[in-house]
Amino acid sequence: MKSTTEIIKESEKAEGTVLDILIKNGCSKEDLEKASIMCATMYVCGFEVGKRCVVE
């Protein structure tokens, strides 16, 4: 199992990858903001569920 810290770092890396892809494809600032909010929402929901399953 991964620790909470490892999951947070992995989530941040994934968000960065998504935003890099969008930037490289010329997405607007508005679209980047929406994608960032969506990534944050998914992270928070996943963290709430997953925190019961990881070791500290």
C-alpha positions in Angstrom: 0.0 0.0 0.0 1.0 3.6 -0.6 1.3 6.2 2.1 -0.9 9.3 2.1 2.2 11.3 1.1 2.9 9.1 -1.9 -0.7 9.3 -3.1 -0.6 13.1 -2.8 2.6 13.4 -4.8 1.3 11.0 -7.4 -1.9 13.0 -7.7 0.0 16.3 -8.1 2.1 14.7 -10.8 -1.0 13.5 -12.7 -2.6 16.9 -12.6 0.6 18.5 -13.9 0.7 15.9 -16.8 -2.9 16.7 -17.7 -2.3 20.5 -17.7 0.9 20.1 -19.7 -1.0 18.2 -22.4 -3.7 20.8 -22.5 -1.1 23.7 -22.7 0.8 21.9 -25.6 -2.5 21.6 -27.5 -3.3 25.3 -27.2 -6.2 25.2 -24.7 -7.5 28.5 -23.4 -6.8 29.8 -19.9 -10.5 29.2 -19.1 -10.2 25.6 -20.2 -7.0 25.1 -18.1 -8.8 26.6 -15.1 -11.7 24.2 -15.6 -9.4 21.2 -16.0 -7.5 22.2 -12.8 -10.7 22.5 -10.8 -11.9 19.1 -12.1 -8.6 17.5 -11.2 -8.8 19.0 -7.7 -12.4 17.8 -7.3 -11.4 14.2 -8.4 -8.4 14.3 -6.0 -10.5 15.4 -3.0 -13.2 12.8 -3.7 -10.6 10.1 -4.2 -8.7 11.1 -1.1 -11.8 11.0 1.1 -12.5 7.5 -0.1 -8.9 6.3 -0.2 -7.7 7.6 3.1 -9.4 4.7 4.8 -7.3 2.3 2.7 -3.8 3.6 3.1 -1.1 3.4 5.8 0.2 6.5 7.4 
